Amino acid sequence: MKTVKLVSIVMVLFLSLNLQAQHRGMGSQMGMQGPKYQKIMEKKMIFMKENLMLTPKESKAFETAYKKYAQEKMQLRKKIQQEFRMKIEKGKYLEMSDAELNKLLDRKMELENQRMKIELNFQKELRRILPPKKVVKFYKTERNFNRKMMAKIRKNKRSHKMNKKQPKNSKK
């Protein structure tokens, strides 16, 4: 019975981490604070402002709020990765007792609650800055931008793999 409980706890934890990793998107792949990330954020701001048709006043407030939101999400992602992902990937959870695993799962839920608070606070701020139609459009626009970026990343990876497979013409 204990084994079944342990396996189900580990499966829930593993599945939630996989889902978390899928939602991480471009950030983890780009090295969050590096020049590539900064470039993407600049492109994202331009894309968002243009698609949302923000006024100069809205634009300034939006950019400030969004950057704060992105920073908070990034910090939380790093915490989650440090506290959970490393233990799962390296199999450390197999050596943990049920009590330790329960503490780990409780901590995961605490961090998920923090994630929700970040989302709620950001939406409250968006609603303060923008009219409701633009807030709704924001979510659609952000999703579109992220899809385009992921498609571009996949395309670049494929073309990079293809370039590696092609033999270089050697001169005789």
Backbone as numpy.savetxt, mean C-alpha at the origin, in Angstrom:
# Nx Ny Nz CAx CAy CAz Cx Cy Cz
-6.88 -30.88 18.79 -7.70 -29.69 18.79 -6.83 -28.42 18.79
-5.76 -28.45 19.62 -4.85 -27.30 19.67 -4.19 -27.08 18.30
-3.86 -28.16 17.64 -3.21 -28.07 16.34 -4.15 -27.42 15.33
-5.42 -27.81 15.36 -6.40 -27.23 14.44 -6.53 -25.73 14.69
-6.59 -25.34 15.97 -6.67 -23.92 16.33 -5.45 -23.17 15.83
-4.30 -23.75 16.09 -3.06 -23.11 15.69 -2.98 -22.94 14.18
-3.34 -23.98 13.46 -3.30 -23.93 12.00 -4.28 -22.88 11.50
-5.48 -22.83 12.06 -6.46 -21.83 11.60 -6.00 -20.42 11.93
-5.39 -20.22 13.09 -4.87 -18.89 13.45 -3.79 -18.47 12.46
-2.89 -19.38 12.18 -1.79 -19.08 11.26 -2.33 -18.80 9.86
-3.33 -19.56 9.43 -3.91 -19.34 8.10 -4.56 -17.97 8.00
-5.30 -17.58 9.04 -5.95 -16.26 9.05 -4.88 -15.18 8.97
-3.85 -15.32 9.77 -2.77 -14.34 9.78 -2.08 -14.29 8.42
-1.79 -15.43 7.86 -1.11 -15.50 6.56 -1.96 -14.89 5.46
-3.25 -15.23 5.43 -4.13 -14.69 4.40 -4.27 -13.18 4.53
-4.38 -12.69 5.76 -4.52 -11.24 5.92 -3.25 -10.53 5.49
-2.10 -11.13 5.72 -0.85 -10.52 5.28 -0.73 -10.54 3.76
-1.20 -11.61 3.14 -1.20 -11.65 1.68 -2.09 -10.56 1.11
-3.27 -10.40 1.68 -4.18 -9.35 1.22 -3.55 -7.98 1.43
-2.93 -7.80 2.58 -2.26 -6.53 2.88 -1.18 -6.26 1.83
-0.42 -7.28 1.49 0.65 -7.11 0.51 0.09 -6.73 -0.85
-1.04 -7.31 -1.24 -1.64 -6.98 -2.52 -2.12 -5.54 -2.54
-2.59 -5.03 -1.41 -3.09 -3.66 -1.35 -1.97 -2.63 -1.21
-0.78 -3.12 -0.92 0.32 -2.18 -0.75 0.63 -1.45 -2.04
0.45 -2.12 -3.14 0.61 -1.46 -4.43 2.03 -1.01 -4.70
2.13 0.17 -5.29 3.40 0.64 -5.81 4.40 1.00 -4.74
3.97 1.36 -3.56 4.86 1.87 -2.53 5.98 0.93 -2.17
5.65 -0.31 -1.87 6.67 -1.25 -1.43 7.63 -1.58 -2.56
7.18 -1.52 -3.78 8.03 -1.85 -4.91 8.96 -0.70 -5.26
8.61 0.50 -4.87 9.37 1.65 -5.28 10.31 2.19 -4.21
10.36 1.59 -3.06 11.26 2.08 -2.04 10.78 3.36 -1.41
9.58 3.43 -1.09 8.77 4.49 -0.52 9.34 5.91 -0.44
10.56 6.13 -0.09 11.05 7.50 0.01 12.09 7.85 -1.04
12.39 6.92 -1.89 13.40 7.16 -2.90 12.93 8.08 -4.00
13.82 8.40 -4.92 13.48 9.31 -6.02 12.35 8.78 -6.91
12.28 7.46 -7.09 11.20 6.90 -7.90 9.85 7.16 -7.23
9.80 6.96 -5.93 8.55 7.19 -5.19 8.15 8.66 -5.28
9.12 9.55 -5.11 8.84 10.98 -5.17 8.31 11.36 -6.55
8.90 10.79 -7.57 8.47 11.07 -8.95 7.03 10.58 -9.17
6.74 9.40 -8.66 5.39 8.86 -8.79 4.39 9.73 -8.03
4.77 10.17 -6.84 3.87 11.03 -6.06 3.61 12.35 -6.80
4.62 12.89 -7.42 4.43 14.13 -8.20 3.45 13.89 -9.35
3.65 12.78 -10.06 2.74 12.45 -11.16 1.33 12.21 -10.64
1.24 11.57 -9.50 -0.07 11.28 -8.92 -0.79 12.57 -8.54
-0.06 13.51 -7.96 -0.67 14.79 -7.57 -1.19 15.52 -8.81
-0.41 15.55 -9.86 -0.83 16.21 -11.10 -2.06 15.52 -11.66
-2.01 14.19 -11.73 -3.13 13.40 -12.25 -4.40 13.66 -11.44
-4.27 13.64 -10.11 -5.43 13.84 -9.24 -6.00 15.24 -9.41
-5.14 16.23 -9.37 -5.61 17.62 -9.47 -6.32 17.88 -10.80
-5.75 17.35 -11.87 -6.37 17.55 -13.19 -7.71 16.83 -13.29
-7.74 15.57 -12.85 -8.96 14.79 -12.98 -10.06 15.25 -12.03
-9.67 15.76 -10.88 -10.67 16.25 -9.92 -11.06 17.70 -10.21
-10.32 18.33 -11.13 -10.56 19.73 -11.50 -10.60 20.62 -10.24
-9.51 20.54 -9.49 -9.43 21.29 -8.24 -9.12 22.77 -8.48
-9.72 23.60 -7.67 -9.39 25.02 -7.69 -8.02 25.19 -7.04
-7.36 26.33 -7.21 -6.06 26.52 -6.55 -6.14 26.33 -5.02
-7.19 26.82 -4.41 -7.36 26.67 -2.96 -7.54 25.20 -2.59
-8.41 24.50 -3.33 -8.63 23.08 -3.07 -7.35 22.28 -3.31
-6.64 22.65 -4.36 -5.43 21.95 -4.75 -4.38 21.98 -3.65
-4.16 23.14 -3.08 -3.15 23.28 -2.02 -3.54 22.47 -0.79
-4.79 22.59 -0.37 -5.26 21.87 0.81 -5.25 20.36 0.56
-5.65 19.95 -0.64 -5.67 18.53 -0.99 -4.26 17.94 -0.93
-3.31 18.63 -1.54 -1.94 18.11 -1.58 -1.37 17.94 -0.18
-1.60 18.91 0.68 -1.12 18.83 2.06 -1.76 17.63 2.77
-3.08 17.50 2.65 -3.80 16.42 3.32 -3.38 15.05 2.76
-3.22 14.97 1.44 -2.89 13.68 0.82 -1.48 13.24 1.21
-0.55 14.16 1.23 0.83 13.80 1.60 0.89 13.30 3.04
0.15 13.95 3.92 0.10 13.50 5.33 -0.49 12.10 5.41
-1.58 11.89 4.70 -2.25 10.58 4.65 -1.30 9.51 4.12
-0.62 9.78 3.02 0.30 8.81 2.42 1.44 8.47 3.37
1.94 9.48 4.08 3.02 9.27 5.05 2.55 8.38 6.19
1.37 8.64 6.71 0.84 7.83 7.81 0.62 6.39 7.37
0.09 6.21 6.18 -0.12 4.85 5.66 1.21 4.12 5.49
2.21 4.82 4.99 3.51 4.21 4.76 4.12 3.77 6.10
4.05 4.62 7.10 4.61 4.27 8.41 3.91 3.05 9.00
2.60 3.00 8.86 1.86 1.86 9.37 2.21 0.59 8.60
2.35 0.70 7.28 2.75 -0.45 6.48 4.08 -1.01 6.93
5.01 -0.12 7.22 6.34 -0.55 7.69 6.22 -1.29 9.02
5.38 -0.77 9.92 5.16 -1.45 11.21 4.61 -2.84 11.00
3.60 -2.94 10.16 2.97 -4.24 9.90 3.99 -5.20 9.31
4.78 -4.72 8.38 5.78 -5.57 7.76 6.81 -6.03 8.79
7.29 -5.11 9.61 8.30 -5.46 10.60 7.76 -6.44 11.64
6.54 -6.23 12.07 6.01 -7.03 13.17 5.41 -8.36 12.73
4.96 -8.46 11.49 4.25 -9.67 11.08 4.88 -10.38 9.90
5.10 -9.67 8.85 5.53 -10.32 7.62 6.83 -11.08 7.80
7.76 -10.48 8.51 9.05 -11.14 8.71 8.88 -12.45 9.48
7.99 -12.46 10.45 7.76 -13.68 11.24 7.10 -14.76 10.40
6.20 -14.35 9.51 5.50 -15.31 8.67 6.44 -15.88 7.61
7.14 -15.00 6.90 7.99 -15.46 5.80 9.15 -16.31 6.28
9.67 -16.00 7.43 10.82 -16.75 7.93 10.41 -17.94 8.79
9.10 -18.16 8.92 8.61 -19.32 9.65 8.74 -19.22 11.16
9.01 -18.04 11.68 9.18 -17.88 13.12 7.91 -18.21 13.89
6.76 -18.05 13.26 5.49 -18.32 13.93 5.37 -19.80 14.32
6.08 -20.67 13.62 6.02 -22.10 13.92 6.62 -22.41 15.29
7.52 -21.56 15.73 8.19 -21.76 17.01 7.49 -21.03 18.15
6.43 -20.30 17.85 5.74 -19.49 18.86 4.65 -20.31 19.55
4.42 -19.97 20.80 3.35 -20.64 21.55 2.00 -20.04 21.14
0.93 -20.71 21.55 -0.42 -20.20 21.27 -0.60 -18.82 21.88
-0.09 -18.62 23.08 -0.23 -17.32 23.76 0.49 -16.23 22.96
1.69 -16.54 22.47 2.44 -15.57 21.67 1.72 -15.27 20.36
1.17 -16.32 19.74 0.43 -16.12 18.48 -0.82 -15.29 18.72
-1.50 -15.53 19.83 -2.68 -14.72 20.15 -2.30 -13.26 20.36
-1.17 -13.01 21.02 -0.69 -11.63 21.18 -0.39 -11.01 19.82
0.23 -11.80 18.97 0.55 -11.34 17.62 -0.72 -10.98 16.85
-1.72 -11.82 16.95 -2.99 -11.56 16.27 -3.70 -10.35 16.86
-3.64 -10.19 18.17 -4.23 -9.00 18.81 -3.53 -7.74 18.32
-2.21 -7.80 18.20 -1.45 -6.65 17.71 -1.82 -6.34 16.26
-2.01 -7.38 15.48 -2.42 -7.19 14.08 -3.75 -6.43 14.03
-4.68 -6.81 14.89 -5.98 -6.13 14.91 -5.84 -4.68 15.37
-4.95 -4.43 16.32 -4.69 -3.05 16.76 -4.20 -2.20 15.59
-3.28 -2.76 14.83 -2.73 -2.02 13.69 -3.77 -1.85 12.58
-4.63 -2.84 12.40 -5.71 -2.70 11.42 -6.68 -1.60 11.85
-6.93 -1.51 13.15 -7.77 -0.42 13.66 -7.11 0.93 13.40
-5.80 1.00 13.57 -5.08 2.24 13.27 -5.22 2.60 11.80
-5.13 1.57 10.95 -5.28 1.79 9.50 -6.65 2.38 9.19
-7.67 1.85 9.82 -9.02 2.36 9.61 -9.15 3.80 10.11
-8.52 4.10 11.23 -8.56 5.47 11.76 -7.90 6.44 10.78
-6.80 6.02 10.20 -6.11 6.86 9.21 -7.04 7.11 8.03
-7.70 6.07 7.55 -8.64 6.22 6.43 -9.79 7.14 6.79
-10.36 6.95 7.97 -11.49 7.79 8.40 -11.08 9.25 8.55
-9.94 9.47 9.17 -9.46 10.85 9.34 -9.20 11.52 8.00
-8.64 10.77 7.07 -8.38 11.34 5.75 -9.69 11.68 5.05
-10.67 10.78 5.13 -11.94 11.08 4.48 -12.62 12.29 5.12
-12.52 12.42 6.44 -13.08 13.62 7.10 -12.40 14.88 6.58
-11.09 14.80 6.43 -10.34 15.95 5.93 -10.72 16.25 4.48
-10.85 15.21 3.67 -11.27 15.41 2.28 -12.63 16.08 2.21
-13.54 15.64 3.06 -14.89 16.21 3.07 -14.87 17.66 3.51
-13.91 18.01 4.33 -13.78 19.40 4.77 -13.25 20.27 3.63
-12.38 19.69 2.81 -11.69 20.42 1.75 -12.52 20.48 0.46
-13.12 19.34 0.10 -13.76 19.18 -1.21 -15.26 18.94 -1.08
-16.00 19.29 -2.13 -17.42 18.93 -2.15 -17.58 17.41 -2.29
-18.72 16.87 -1.86 -18.92 15.41 -1.86 -18.66 14.74 -3.21
-19.07 15.35 -4.31 -18.85 14.73 -5.63 -17.36 14.55 -5.91
-16.56 15.52 -5.52 -15.13 15.41 -5.75 -14.50 14.38 -4.81
-15.05 14.22 -3.63 -14.54 13.20 -2.70 -14.79 11.82 -3.30
-15.98 11.59 -3.80 -16.30 10.30 -4.42 -15.42 10.09 -5.65
-15.27 11.14 -6.45 -14.45 11.04 -7.65 -12.98 10.79 -7.30
-12.55 11.30 -6.15 -11.18 11.07 -5.70 -10.87 9.58 -5.64
-11.76 8.81 -5.00 -11.50 7.38 -4.84 -11.41 6.67 -6.19
-12.27 7.04 -7.11 -12.24 6.46 -8.45 -10.95 6.86 -9.17
-10.58 8.12 -9.05 -9.39 8.63 -9.71 -8.12 7.98 -9.15
-8.09 7.84 -7.84 -6.92 7.20 -7.23 -6.79 5.76 -7.69
-7.89 5.04 -7.73 -7.88 3.65 -8.18 -7.40 3.58 -9.64
-7.88 4.49 -10.48 -7.45 4.51 -11.89 -5.96 4.77 -12.01
-5.46 5.73 -11.23 -4.03 6.03 -11.27 -3.22 4.80 -10.85
-3.63 4.18 -9.75 -2.90 3.01 -9.25 -2.91 1.88 -10.27
-4.04 1.66 -10.92 -4.11 0.63 -11.96 -3.16 0.93 -13.11
-3.15 2.19 -13.54 -2.26 2.57 -14.64 -0.79 2.37 -14.25
-0.46 2.75 -13.02 0.92 2.60 -12.58 1.31 1.12 -12.48
0.42 0.30 -11.96 0.72 -1.12 -11.85 0.86 -1.76 -13.24
0.01 -1.35 -14.17 0.11 -1.86 -15.54 1.46 -1.45 -16.15
1.86 -0.23 -15.89 3.14 0.27 -16.41 4.31 -0.52 -15.79
4.24 -0.76 -14.51 5.29 -1.52 -13.81 5.37 -2.94 -14.39
4.22 -3.58 -14.56 4.19 -4.93 -15.13 4.79 -4.94 -16.54
4.41 -3.95 -17.33 4.91 -3.86 -18.70 6.43 -3.68 -18.70
6.92 -2.81 -17.81 8.37 -2.61 -17.72 9.09 -3.88 -17.28
8.49 -4.61 -16.34 9.11 -5.86 -15.90 9.17 -6.87 -17.03
8.06 -6.97 -17.80 8.03 -7.91 -18.92 9.06 -7.53 -19.97
9.14 -6.25 -20.32 10.09 -5.84 -21.35 11.52 -6.01 -20.85
11.73 -5.83 -19.54 13.05 -6.04 -18.96 13.43 -7.52 -19.04
12.47 -8.40 -18.76 12.73 -9.84 -18.86 13.00 -10.23 -20.30
12.25 -9.66 -21.23 12.44 -9.97 -22.65 13.82 -9.52 -23.11
14.26 -8.36 -22.64 15.58 -7.86 -23.03 16.68 -8.77 -22.49
16.48 -9.34 -21.31 17.48 -10.24 -20.74 17.56 -11.54 -21.52
16.42 -12.02 -22.02 16.38 -13.29 -22.74 16.98 -13.19 -24.13
16.90 -12.01 -24.76 17.43 -11.88 -26.10 18.94 -11.89 -26.09
19.55 -12.74 -26.90 21.02 -12.74 -26.95 21.53 -11.47 -27.61
22.59 -10.98 -27.07 23.20 -9.78 -27.64 23.95 -10.16 -28.91
23.81 -9.31 -29.90 24.53 -9.55 -31.16 26.00 -9.35 -30.92
26.73 -10.38 -31.18 28.17 -10.24 -31.00 28.83 -10.01 -32.34
29.80 -9.14 -32.35 30.51 -8.82 -33.59 31.66 -9.82 -33.76
31.79 -10.30 -34.97 32.86 -11.26 -35.25 34.00 -10.60 -35.98
